[in-house]
């Protein structure tokens, strides 16, 4: 397991649970690209310039609902669900199963029509876990094609004193298979503070994310944040001051029942091959 760092502040205030929903709506509106650039085509990430700091290969799964001694917990540290499925505690066969080194996070519709699903956080309710300042964060996933889901990979800052820093490495609305959203958001710490939103949408071939596994990554440095799909840079933007802090990882599989249709089955899964983090080697290494 990678390095563990102490929290800078207490847990997020209860009102932050509702802010997670705002990320969805911020990415569904006009993208704020004034501070970003697409001029990154052909730039391939070279992992030889990095050293591993965290690796989850899913040969097994060390997860608890809230515990402070496991690698993952099954909720957000601030105890807030988002989307329209309830995130469940880990059980014998739901919401997590592992086969041949691949984690499946399952979503299911209950008899009454409500949905249950799962998520993983590398930071826990005791203000401990894996978080890293700067570096490259990556996951390899295959996403569902059934409409009505919102798979995502986020980074969240541990310091909430100036607001909550959130990096959406990707957010994918399965009813819109030709694109996914990415970007940086800062949710205000209190009423009246500015809300930051640098987001964009990346166009893809429909079916790309469900037909095969793909890697989604982001490198955060003091100067800029660069987003990658299959280790090819697709977008970059400056790194605001509030993002110069340790950040932890959320792997989530929310539902979006308003976009489901008659083709949406009662059981759907998202597959995760791995989650990893790296730090850049010192210059001259």
PAZAPA-4460 file (N, C-alpha, C; in steps of 0.05 Angstrom, whole numbers, plus 32768, in hexadecimal, padded with zeros to 4 digits):
% residues 285
    n_x    n_y    n_z   ca_x   ca_y   ca_z    c_x    c_y    c_z   seq   type   mol
   8011   7FE8   8000   8000   8000   8000   8012   8019   8000     1      X     A
   8009   802D   7FF3   8018   8045   7FF0   801A   8055   800A     2      X     A
   8028   806B   800A   802C   807B   8022   8011   8086   802C     3      X     A
   8010   8089   8046   7FF8   8094   8053   7FFF   80AF   805F     4      X     A
   7FEE   80C2   805B   7FF4   80DD   8065   7FDF   80E6   8078     5      X     A
   7FE7   80F7   808B   7FD4   8101   809F   7FC2   8116   8093     6      X     A
   7FA9   8117   809C   7F96   812B   8092   7F9F   8147   809B     7      X     A
   7F98   815B   808B   7F9E   8176   8092   7F87   8183   80A1     8      X     A
   7F6F   8179   809C   7F58   8184   80AA   7F45   816E   80B1     9      X     A
   7F2F   8175   80BE   7F1B   8161   80C5   7F0C   8158   80AC    10      X     A
   7EF8   8146   80B0   7EE8   813D   809A   7ED8   8153   808E    11      X     A
   7ED0   8150   8075   7EC0   8164   8068   7EA6   8167   8077    12      X     A
   7E9B   8180   8077   7E82   8185   8084   7E6B   8176   8077    13      X     A
   7E56   816F   8085   7E40   815F   8079   7E35   816A   8060    14      X     A
   7E35   8185   805C   7E29   8190   8043   7E39   8188   802B    15      X     A
   7E51   817E   802E   7E61   8177   8016   7E55   815F   8007    16      X     A
   7E45   814F   8016   7E39   8138   8008   7E2A   8141   7FF0    17      X     A
   7E1C   8157   7FF1   7E0C   8160   7FDA   7E1E   816C   7FC4    18      X     A
   7E36   8175   7FCB   7E47   8181   7FB7   7E50   816D   7FA2    19      X     A
   7E52   8154   7FAA   7E5C   8140   7F97   7E49   813F   7F7F    20      X     A
   7E30   8144   7F83   7E1D   8144   7F6C   7E23   815B   7F59    21      X     A
   7E2F   8171   7F63   7E34   8187   7F51   7E48   8181   7F3C    22      X     A
   7E5A   816E   7F41   7E6E   8167   7F2D   7E60   815E   7F14    23      X     A
   7E4B   814E   7F17   7E3C   8145   7EFF   7E31   815C   7EEF    24      X     A
   7E24   816E   7EFD   7E17   8184   7EEF   7E2B   8198   7EE4    25      X     A
   7E42   819B   7EF1   7E56   81AE   7EE7   7E61   81A4   7ECD    26      X     A
   7E63   8189   7ECA   7E6E   817F   7EB1   7E59   817C   7E9B    27      X     A
   7E40   817F   7EA3   7E2B   817C   7E8E   7E25   8197   7E81    28      X     A
   7E2F   81AD   7E8D   7E2B   81C7   7E81   7E42   81CF   7E6E    29      X     A
   7E45   81E8   7E69   7E5A   81F2   7E58   7E75   81ED   7E64    30      X     A
   7E87   81E1   7E55   7EA2   81DC   7E5F   7EB1   81F6   7E61    31      X     A
   7EC0   81F9   7E77   7ED1   8210   7E7B   7EED   820A   7E72    32      X     A
   7EF4   820F   7E59   7F0E   8208   7E4E   7F20   821F   7E4B    33      X     A
   7F19   8237   7E55   7F2A   824E   7E52   7F45   824A   7E5F    34      X     A
   7F46   823B   7E74   7F5F   8236   7E82   7F6B   821B   7E7B    35      X     A
   7F60   820E   7E67   7F6B   81F4   7E60   7F72   81F4   7E42    36      X     A
   7F7D   81DD   7E39   7F86   81DC   7E1D   7F85   81BF   7E14    37      X     A
   7F7D   81BB   7DFB   7F7D   81A0   7DEF   7F97   819B   7DE0    38      X     A
   7FAA   81AE   7DE0   7FC2   81AB   7DD0   7FD5   8197   7DDB    39      X     A
   7FCC   817E   7DDF   7FDC   816A   7DEC   7FDE   8150   7DDC    40      X     A
   7FD1   8150   7DC4   7FD0   8138   7DB4   7FEC   812E   7DAE    41      X     A
   7FF0   8113   7DB0   8009   8107   7DAA   801C   8106   7DC2    42      X     A
   8015   8112   7DD8   8026   8112   7DF0   801F   80F9   7E00    43      X     A
   8032   80E7   7E01   802D   80CD   7E0F   803C   80CD   7E2A    44      X     A
   802E   80C4   7E3E   803A   80C3   7E59   8050   80AE   7E59    45      X     A
   8067   80B5   7E65   807D   80A2   7E68   807F   809A   7E85    46      X     A
   8076   8082   7E8C   8077   807A   7EA8   8093   8075   7EB2    47      X     A
   80A7   8074   7EA1   80C2   8070   7EAA   80CB   8089   7EBA    48      X     A
   80BD   809F   7EB7   80C4   80B7   7EC6   80B8   80B8   7EE2    49      X     A
   80A9   80A3   7EE9   809B   80A1   7F02   80A3   8089   7F13    50      X     A
   809D   808A   7F2C   809F   8072   7F3D   8085   806D   7F4B    51      X     A
   807D   8054   7F4F   8063   804D   7F5B   8061   8056   7F78    52      X     A
   804A   8060   7F7F   8044   8067   7F9B   802C   8059   7FA6    53      X     A
   801B   804E   7F95   8003   8040   7F9D   7FFC   802C   7F87    54      X     A
   7FF5   8014   7F8F   7FEC   8000   7F7B   7FD6   7FEF   7F86    55      X     A
   7FC0   7FEE   7F79   7FAA   7FDC   7F7F   7FA5   7FCB   7F66    56      X     A
   7FAD   7FB2   7F67   7FAB   7FA0   7F50   7F92   7F8F   7F51    57      X     A
   7F83   7F90   7F67   7F6B   7F81   7F6B   7F6E   7F62   7F69    58      X     A
   7F85   7F59   7F73   7F88   7F3C   7F77   7F77   7F34   7F8F    59      X     A
   7F72   7F47   7FA1   7F60   7F45   7FB7   7F56   7F61   7FBD    60      X     A
   7F43   7F64   7FD0   7F38   7F7E   7FD6   7F37   7F83   7FF4    61      X     A
   7F46   7F96   7FFD   7F47   7F9E   8019   7F35   7FB6   801D    62      X     A
   7F1B   7FB1   8024   7F08   7FC6   8026   7EF6   7FC1   803E    63      X     A
   7EED   7FD7   804A   7ED9   7FD5   8060   7EC6   7FEC   805B    64      X     A
   7EB0   7FED   806B   7E9D   8002   8066   7EA8   801D   806F    65      X     A
   7EB4   801E   8087   7EBF   8038   8092   7EDA   8035   809E    66      X     A
   7EE4   801C   80A1   7EFB   8017   80B2   7F14   8027   80AB    67      X     A
   7F25   802B   80BF   7F3C   803C   80BC   7F56   802B   80B7    68      X     A
   7F53   8011   80B4   7F6A   8000   80B0   7F6A   7FF1   8096    69      X     A
   7F58   7FF8   8084   7F56   7FEB   806A   7F60   7FFD   8054    70      X     A
   7F67   7FF2   803E   7F72   8001   8028   7F5C   8013   801B    71      X     A
   7F43   800A   801C   7F2D   8018   8010   7F16   8019   8024    72      X     A
   7F04   802D   8021   7EEA   802C   802E   7ED5   802E   8018    73      X     A
   7EBD   8026   801F   7EA8   8023   800B   7E94   803A   800A    74      X     A
   7E9D   8051   8014   7E8D   806A   8013   7EA0   8081   8010    75      X     A
   7E95   8098   800B   7EA5   80B0   800D   7EAC   80B6   802A    76      X     A
   7EC4   80C1   8030   7ECB   80C7   804C   7EB7   80DA   8059    77      X     A
   7EAA   80EB   8049   7E97   80FE   8054   7E7B   80F3   8057    78      X     A
   7E78   80D9   8051   7E5E   80CB   8055   7E48   80D5   8043    79      X     A
   7E4F   80DC   802B   7E3B   80E6   8018   7E39   80D4   7FFF    80      X     A
   7E22   80CA   7FFA   7E1D   80BC   7FE0   7E17   80D1   7FCB    81      X     A
   7E1A   80C9   7FB2   7E13   80DA   7F9C   7E09   80C8   7F85    82      X     A
   7DFA   80D4   7F73   7DEC   80C4   7F5F   7DD3   80B9   7F6C    83      X     A
   7DC6   80A6   7F5E   7DAD   809C   7F67   7DAE   807E   7F6F    84      X     A
   7DC5   8075   7F76   7DC8   805A   7F82   7DD6   805D   7F9D    85      X     A
   7DCD   804D   7FB0   7DDA   804D   7FCA   7DF4   803D   7FC9    86      X     A
   7E0A   8048   7FD3   7E23   803A   7FD4   7E22   8027   7FEC    87      X     A
   7E28   800E   7FE7   7E24   7FF9   7FFC   7E3E   7FF1   8009    88      X     A
   7E3B   7FE7   8022   7E52   7FDB   8030   7E5A   7FC1   8021    89      X     A
   7E73   7FBA   8023   7E7C   7FA2   8015   7E70   7F89   8021    90      X     A
   7E64   7F78   8010   7E59   7F5F   8019   7E67   7F48   800C    91      X     A
   7E5B   7F30   800F   7E69   7F18   8004   7E6B   7F19   7FE6    92      X     A
   7E56   7F21   7FD8   7E57   7F21   7FBB   7E4D   7F3C   7FAF    93      X     A
   7E4A   7F50   7FC0   7E40   7F6A   7FB6   7E49   7F80   7FC9    94      X     A
   7E51   7F97   7FBE   7E51   7F9F   7FA2   7E6C   7F99   7F94    95      X     A
   7E7E   7F8B   7FA2   7E98   7F86   7F96   7E9D   7F68   7F92    96      X     A
   7EA7   7F61   7F7B   7EB2   7F46   7F76   7ECC   7F49   7F67    97      X     A
   7EDD   7F34   7F69   7EF7   7F34   7F5C   7EFA   7F1A   7F4D    98      X     A
   7F03   7F1C   7F34   7F09   7F04   7F24   7F21   7F0A   7F12    99      X     A
   7F35   7EF9   7F15   7F4D   7EFC   7F04   7F5A   7F17   7F05   100      X     A
   7F5B   7F23   7F1D   7F68   7F3D   7F21   7F58   7F55   7F17   101      X     A
   7F3E   7F51   7F12   7F2D   7F67   7F0A   7F16   7F6A   7F1E   102      X     A
   7F13   7F82   7F28   7EFD   7F89   7F3A   7EE5   7F90   7F2A   103      X     A
   7ECE   7F84   7F31   7EB4   7F8D   7F27   7EA5   7F9B   7F3D   104      X     A
   7E9C   7FB3   7F37   7E8A   7FC2   7F49   7E6E   7FBF   7F3D   105      X     A
   7E5C   7FB3   7F4C   7E41   7FAD   7F42   7E2D   7FC2   7F4A   106      X     A
   7E1A   7FC7   7F39   7E02   7FD6   7F3F   7DEA   7FC5   7F3A   107      X     A
   7DD6   7FC6   7F4B   7DBE   7FB6   7F48   7DA5   7FC5   7F50   108      X     A
   7D8F   7FBE   7F42   7D76   7FC9   7F48   7D67   7FB6   7F5B   109      X     A
   7D5E   7FC2   7F72   7D4F   7FB2   7F85   7D32   7FAE   7F7C   110      X     A
   7D24   7F9C   7F8A   7D08   7F96   7F83   7CF7   7FAF   7F83   111      X     A
   7CFC   7FC2   7F94   7CEB   7FDA   7F96   7CF3   7FEF   7F81   112      X     A
   7D08   7FEA   7F72   7D10   7FFD   7F5D   7D28   800E   7F64   113      X     A
   7D31   800F   7F7D   7D48   801E   7F85   7D62   800F   7F7D   114      X     A
   7D77   801F   7F7B   7D91   8014   7F72   7DA5   8014   7F88   115      X     A
   7DB7   8000   7F87   7DCE   7FFE   7F99   7DE7   7FFA   7F88   116      X     A
   7DFD   8005   7F91   7E16   8002   7F83   7E2E   8004   7F96   117      X     A
   7E46   800A   7F8B   7E5D   800A   7F9C   7E71   801F   7F94   118      X     A
   7E83   8026   7FA6   7E99   8038   7FA0   7EB0   8032   7FB3   119      X     A
   7EC8   803D   7FAD   7EDF   803A   7FBE   7EEC   8055   7FC2   120      X     A
   7EF5   8059   7FDB   7F04   8071   7FE1   7F1F   8069   7FEE   121      X     A
   7F35   8076   7FE6   7F4F   8070   7FF2   7F54   8080   800B   122      X     A
   7F41   8091   8013   7F43   80A1   802C   7F2B   809A   803D   123      X     A
   7F2F   8098   8058   7F1A   808E   8068   7F0F   80A3   807C   124      X     A
   7EFC   809B   808C   7EEF   80AD   809F   7F00   80B4   80B6   125      X     A
   7F17   80A8   80B9   7F2A   80AF   80CE   7F40   80C3   80C4   126      X     A
   7F3B   80CE   80AC   7F4E   80E0   80A1   7F6A   80D3   809C   127      X     A
   7F69   80BB   8092   7F81   80AD   808B   7F7C   809C   8072   128      X     A
   7F92   8092   8067   7F90   8082   804F   7FA5   808B   803B   129      X     A
   7FA0   8085   8021   7FB3   808E   800D   7FAA   80A9   8001   130      X     A
   7FBC   80BC   8002   7FB8   80D6   7FF4   7FD4   80DF   7FEB   131      X     A
   7FD6   80ED   7FD5   7FF0   80F5   7FCB   7FEF   8111   7FBF   132      X     A
   8003   8121   7FC5   8006   813B   7FB9   8016   8139   7F9F   133      X     A
   800A   8140   7F89   8016   813F   7F6F   801A   8122   7F66   134      X     A
   8021   811E   7F4D   8026   8104   7F42   8011   80FC   7F2E   135      X     A
   8013   80E3   7F25   8001   80D8   7F11   7FEF   80C3   7F1E   136      X     A
   7FD5   80C4   7F18   7FC1   80B2   7F22   7FB3   80A5   7F0A   137      X     A
   7FAF   808A   7F0C   7FA4   807C   7EF5   7F93   8065   7EFD   138      X     A
   7F7E   8060   7EEE   7F6E   8047   7EF0   7F6A   803B   7ED5   139      X     A
   7F66   8021   7ED4   7F5F   8013   7EBB   7F44   8006   7EBF   140      X     A
   7F31   800D   7EAE   7F15   8005   7EB2   7F08   7FFD   7E97   141      X     A
   7EF3   7FED   7E9A   7EE0   7FE9   7E84   7EC5   7FF1   7E8F   142      X     A
   7EB7   8003   7E81   7E9F   800F   7E8C   7E86   8003   7E7F   143      X     A
   7E70   8004   7E8D   7E58   7FF8   7E82   7E4C   8009   7E6B   144      X     A
   7E3C   7FFC   7E5A   7E2F   800A   7E44   7E12   8010   7E4A   145      X     A
   7E06   8003   7E5E   7DEA   8007   7E65   7DE5   8023   7E6D   146      X     A
   7DD0   8030   7E63   7DCB   804C   7E6A   7DC2   804F   7E87   147      X     A
   7DCA   8065   7E93   7DC1   806B   7EAE   7DD6   8068   7EC4   148      X     A
   7DF0   806A   7EBC   7E06   8067   7ECF   7E1A   807D   7ECB   149      X     A
   7E2B   8081   7EDF   7E3D   8098   7EE2   7E58   8090   7EED   150      X     A
   7E65   807C   7EE1   7E7F   8074   7EEC   7E93   808B   7EEC   151      X     A
   7EA5   808B   7F00   7EB7   80A2   7F02   7ECF   809B   7F13   152      X     A
   7EE5   80AB   7F0F   7EFD   80A9   7F1E   7F05   80C5   7F26   153      X     A
   7F05   80CB   7F40   7F09   80E6   7F4B   7F22   80E6   7F5D   154      X     A
   7F2E   80FE   7F5F   7F40   8104   7F75   7F34   811A   7F86   155      X     A
   7F37   8117   7FA0   7F2C   812B   7FB3   7F42   8134   7FC6   156      X     A
   7F44   814F   7FCA   7F58   8159   7FDC   7F51   8155   7FF9   157      X     A
   7F65   814F   800A   7F5F   8149   8026   7F5B   8163   8036   158      X     A
   7F64   8179   802C   7F62   8193   803B   7F49   81A1   8031   159      X     A
   7F35   81A4   8042   7F1C   81B1   803B   7F1B   81CE   8044   160      X     A
   7F30   81D9   804F   7F2F   81F4   805B   7F29   820A   8047   161      X     A
   7F31   8206   802E   7F2B   821A   8019   7F17   8210   8004   162      X     A
   7F08   81FD   800C   7EF5   81F0   7FFA   7EFF   81D4   7FF3   163      X     A
   7EEF   81C5   7FE5   7EF6   81AA   7FDE   7F00   81A8   7FC1   164      X     A
   7F19   81A0   7FBE   7F25   819D   7FA4   7F1E   8181   7F99   165      X     A
   7F14   8181   7F80   7F0B   8168   7F73   7F16   8167   7F57   166      X     A
   7F24   8151   7F50   7F2C   814D   7F35   7F1C   8135   7F2A   167      X     A
   7F0D   813A   7F15   7EFF   8125   7F07   7F11   811A   7EF1   168      X     A
   7F1F   8104   7EF8   7F30   80F7   7EE4   7F1F   80EF   7ECC   169      X     A
   7F07   80E4   7ED2   7EF3   80E1   7EBE   7ED8   80DD   7ECC   170      X     A
   7EC3   80E6   7EBE   7EA7   80E0   7EC5   7E99   80D8   7EAB   171      X     A
   7E8C   80C2   7EAB   7E80   80B7   7E92   7E63   80B2   7E97   172      X     A
   7E52   80C0   7E88   7E35   80BB   7E88   7E2F   80A7   7E73   173      X     A
   7E26   808F   7E7B   7E24   8079   7E68   7E0F   807D   7E52   174      X     A
   7DFC   8090   7E57   7DE9   8096   7E42   7DF4   80A9   7E2D   175      X     A
   7E0D   80B2   7E31   7E1A   80C3   7E1D   7E35   80B6   7E16   176      X     A
   7E35   80A0   7E06   7E4D   8090   7E02   7E62   809D   7DF1   177      X     A
   7E5E   80B4   7DE6   7E72   80C0   7DD5   7E83   80D5   7DE2   178      X     A
   7E83   80D7   7DFD   7E93   80EA   7E0A   7E95   80E4   7E28   179      X     A
   7EA9   80F0   7E35   7EAA   80EF   7E53   7EB4   810A   7E5C   180      X     A
   7EB0   8110   7E75   7EB7   812A   7E81   7ED0   8127   7E92   181      X     A
   7EDF   813D   7E95   7EF6   813E   7EA6   7EFB   815B   7EAE   182      X     A
   7F0A   815F   7EC4   7F10   817A   7ECC   7F15   817D   7EE9   183      X     A
   7F18   8196   7EF1   7F1D   819E   7F0D   7F06   81AF   7F17   184      X     A
   7EFE   81AA   7F30   7EE9   81B9   7F3D   7EF2   81BF   7F5A   185      X     A
   7EEB   81D7   7F63   7EEE   81DD   7F7F   7ED3   81E6   7F8B   186      X     A
   7EC9   81D6   7F9E   7EB0   81DC   7FAB   7EB6   81EF   7FC2   187      X     A
   7EA7   8204   7FC5   7EAD   8218   7FDA   7EAB   820C   7FF6   188      X     A
   7EBC   8216   8008   7EBC   820E   8024   7EA4   821B   8033   189      X     A
   7E9B   8232   802A   7E85   823F   8036   7E76   8250   8022   190      X     A
   7E5E   8258   8029   7E4E   8268   8016   7E5C   8282   8010   191      X     A
   7E5B   8289   7FF6   7E67   82A2   7FEE   7E82   829F   7FE1   192      X     A
   7E8F   8288   7FE6   7EA9   8284   7FD9   7EA6   827C   7FBC   193      X     A
   7EBA   8282   7FAC   7EB9   827B   7F90   7EBA   825D   7F8B   194      X     A
   7EAB   8254   7F78   7EAC   8238   7F6F   7EBC   8236   7F56   195      X     A
   7ED0   8226   7F55   7EE1   8223   7F3E   7ED8   820B   7F2D   196      X     A
   7ED8   820D   7F13   7ED1   81F7   7F02   7EE0   81FA   7EE7   197      X     A
   7EF5   81E9   7EE4   7F03   81E7   7ECA   7EFD   81CB   7EBF   198      X     A
   7EEA   81C9   7EAD   7EE2   81AE   7EA3   7EE0   81AE   7E85   199      X     A
   7EE1   8196   7E7A   7EDE   8193   7E5E   7ED2   8177   7E58   200      X     A
   7ECB   8172   7E3F   7EC1   8158   7E37   7ED4   814E   7E21   201      X     A
   7EDA   8134   7E22   7EEB   8127   7E0F   7EDB   8115   7DFD   202      X     A
   7EDB   8119   7DE3   7ECC   8109   7DD0   7EDA   80EF   7DCB   203      X     A
   7ECA   80D9   7DCA   7ED5   80BF   7DC6   7EC3   80B0   7DB2   204      X     A
   7ECD   809A   7DA7   7EBD   8088   7D97   7EA9   807A   7DA8   205      X     A
   7E8F   807B   7DA3   7E7B   806D   7DB3   7E82   804F   7DB5   206      X     A
   7E81   8044   7DCC   7E89   8029   7DD1   7EA5   8025   7DDB   207      X     A
   7EB6   8039   7DD8   7ED2   8036   7DE0   7ED5   802E   7DFD   208      X     A
   7EC6   803A   7E0F   7ECA   8036   7E2B   7EBD   801C   7E35   209      X     A
   7EAA   8011   7E26   7E9D   7FF8   7E2E   7EA7   7FDF   7E20   210      X     A
   7EB3   7FE3   7E08   7EBD   7FCC   7DF8   7ED7   7FC1   7E03   211      X     A
   7EE7   7FD2   7E11   7F01   7FC9   7E19   7F09   7FD9   7E32   212      X     A
   7F1F   7FD1   7E3F   7F2B   7FDF   7E55   7F3A   7FF7   7E4A   213      X     A
   7F38   800D   7E59   7F47   8026   7E53   7F53   8031   7E6C   214      X     A
   7F69   8040   7E6A   7F75   804D   7E81   7F6D   806A   7E81   215      X     A
   7F67   8074   7E99   7F60   8090   7E9E   7F74   809A   7EB2   216      X     A
   7F82   80B0   7EAC   7F96   80B9   7EBE   7F98   80D8   7EBF   217      X     A
   7FA5   80E1   7ED4   7FAA   80FE   7ED7   7FC4   8102   7EE5   218      X     A
   7FD4   8115   7EDC   7FEC   811D   7EEA   7FE7   8139   7EF6   219      X     A
   7FEC   813C   7F10   7FE8   8155   7F1D   8004   815F   7F25   220      X     A
   800B   8177   7F1D   8024   8184   7F25   801D   81A0   7F30   221      X     A
   8030   81AD   7F3B   802B   81C8   7F46   8021   81DB   7F30   222      X     A
   802B   81D8   7F18   8025   81EB   7F02   800C   81E4   7EF3   223      X     A
   8009   81CA   7EEC   7FF2   81C2   7EDB   7FE9   81A6   7EE1   224      X     A
   7FD1   81A0   7ED7   7FC4   8186   7EDA   7FBE   817C   7EBE   225      X     A
   7FC8   8164   7EB7   7FC6   8158   7E9D   7FB6   813E   7E9E   226      X     A
   7FA2   813C   7E8D   7F90   8125   7E8C   7F98   8112   7E75   227      X     A
   7F95   80F8   7E79   7F9D   80E4   7E66   7F88   80CF   7E62   228      X     A
   7F85   80C6   7E49   7F76   80AF   7E42   7F89   809B   7E34   229      X     A
   7F8B   8083   7E40   7F9E   8070   7E35   7FBA   807C   7E33   230      X     A
   7FC1   808C   7E47   7FDB   8099   7E4A   7FE2   80AD   7E34   231      X     A
   7FCE   80B5   7E24   7FD1   80CA   7E11   7FC4   80E3   7E1D   232      X     A
   7FD3   80F9   7E1E   7FC8   8112   7E2A   7FB1   811C   7E19   233      X     A
   7F9B   8123   7E27   7F84   812D   7E19   7F7B   8149   7E21   234      X     A
   7F85   8153   7E38   7F7D   816E   7E41   7F8F   8176   7E58   235      X     A
   7F95   8190   7E5A   7FA5   819A   7E71   7F9A   81B4   7E7A   236      X     A
   7F9F   81BB   7E93   7F96   81D5   7E9E   7FA9   81DC   7EB5   237      X     A
   7FA9   81F5   7EBC   7FBA   81FD   7ED3   7FB0   81F0   7EED   238      X     A
   7FC1   81ED   7F00   7FBA   81E2   7F1A   7FB5   81F9   7F2E   239      X     A
   7F9C   81FD   7F36   7F96   8212   7F49   7FA4   820D   7F64   240      X     A
   7FA8   8221   7F74   7FB6   821E   7F8D   7FA9   820A   7FA0   241      X     A
   7F8E   8209   7F9F   7F80   81F7   7FB1   7F85   81D9   7FAB   242      X     A
   7F91   81D4   7F94   7F96   81B8   7F8C   7FB3   81B0   7F93   243      X     A
   7FC2   81C2   7F9E   7FDE   81BB   7FA6   7FDD   81AE   7FC2   244      X     A
   7FD3   8196   7FC3   7FD0   8188   7FDD   7FCD   816A   7FD7   245      X     A
   7FD0   8159   7FEC   7FCA   813D   7FE8   7FAD   8138   7FDF   246      X     A
   7FAA   8125   7FCD   7F8F   811E   7FC3   7F8C   8100   7FC4   247      X     A
   7F74   80F8   7FCA   7F6E   80DB   7FCC   7F5B   80D3   7FB5   248      X     A
   7F57   80B9   7FB1   7F4A   80AF   7F9A   7F2E   80A3   7FA1   249      X     A
   7F1B   80A9   7F8F   7F00   809D   7F91   7EFB   808E   7F76   250      X     A
   7EF3   8075   7F79   7EEA   8065   7F62   7ECD   8060   7F67   251      X     A
   7EBB   806B   7F56   7E9F   806A   7F5D   7E8E   8061   7F45   252      X     A
   7E77   8054   7F4B   7E65   804A   7F37   7E49   8052   7F3E   253      X     A
   7E43   806C   7F3C   7E28   8076   7F42   7E14   806F   7F2C   254      X     A
   7DFB   806F   7F33   7DE5   806C   7F1F   7DDA   8088   7F19   255      X     A
   7DCD   808A   7F02   7DBF   80A2   7EFA   7DA4   8099   7EEF   256      X     A
   7D91   8093   7F01   7D79   8085   7EF9   7D68   8095   7EE5   257      X     A
   7D6B   80B0   7EE5   7D5C   80C0   7ED2   7D63   80BB   7EB5   258      X     A
   7D7A   80AE   7EB0   7D83   80A8   7E95   7D80   808B   7E8E   259      X     A
   7D75   807A   7EA0   7D71   805E   7E99   7D59   805B   7E87   260      X     A
   7D5A   8045   7E77   7D43   803F   7E66   7D3D   8021   7E67   261      X     A
   7D2C   8018   7E56   7D23   7FFC   7E58   7D3A   7FE9   7E52   262      X     A
   7D50   7FF2   7E46   7D66   7FE1   7E40   7D79   7FDD   7E58   263      X     A
   7D76   7FED   7E6D   7D87   7FEC   7E84   7D81   7FD3   7E94   264      X     A
   7D94   7FC0   7E97   7D8E   7FA8   7EA6   7D8E   7FAD   7EC4   265      X     A
   7D85   7F9A   7ED3   7D83   7F9D   7EF0   7D9F   7F99   7EFE   266      X     A
   7DB2   7F8F   7EF0   7DCD   7F8B   7EFB   7DE1   7F94   7EE7   267      X     A
   7DF3   7FA6   7EEF   7E07   7FB2   7EDD   7E21   7FB3   7EED   268      X     A
   7E38   7FB1   7EDF   7E51   7FB1   7EED   7E65   7FC3   7EDE   269      X     A
   7E78   7FCE   7EEE   7E8F   7FDD   7EE4   7EA7   7FCD   7EEC   270      X     A
   7EBA   7FC9   7ED9   7ED2   7FB9   7EDE   7EEA   7FCB   7EE2   271      X     A
   7EFA   7FC5   7EF7   7F12   7FD5   7EFD   7F2A   7FC2   7EFE   272      X     A
   7F3D   7FC6   7EEC   7F54   7FB5   7EEB   7F69   7FBD   7F01   273      X     A
   7F6D   7FD7   7F04   7F7F   7FE0   7F18   7F7B   7FFE   7F1E   274      X     A
   7F86   8007   7F35   7F88   8023   7F3C   7FA5   8027   7F45   275      X     A
   7FB3   803B   7F3A   7FCF   803F   7F41   7FD5   805D   7F43   276      X     A
   7FEA   8063   7F52   7FF4   807E   7F54   8012   807E   7F52   277      X     A
   801D   8094   7F48   803A   8096   7F44   8043   80B2   7F4C   278      X     A
   805D   80B4   7F53   806A   80CE   7F57   8081   80D1   7F43   279      X     A
   8085   80E9   7F3A   809B   80EE   7F27   80B5   80EA   7F35   280      X     A
   80C8   80DE   7F27   80E3   80DB   7F31   80F1   80F6   7F32   281      X     A
   8103   80FA   7F44   8111   8114   7F45   8121   8118   7F2B   282      X     A
   8124   8131   7F23   8134   8138   7F0B   8150   812D   7F0F   283      X     A
   815A   811F   7EFA   8175   8114   7EFB   8175   80F9   7F07   284      X     A
   815E   80ED   7F0D   815D   80D2   7F19   816A   80BD   7F07   285      X     A
***
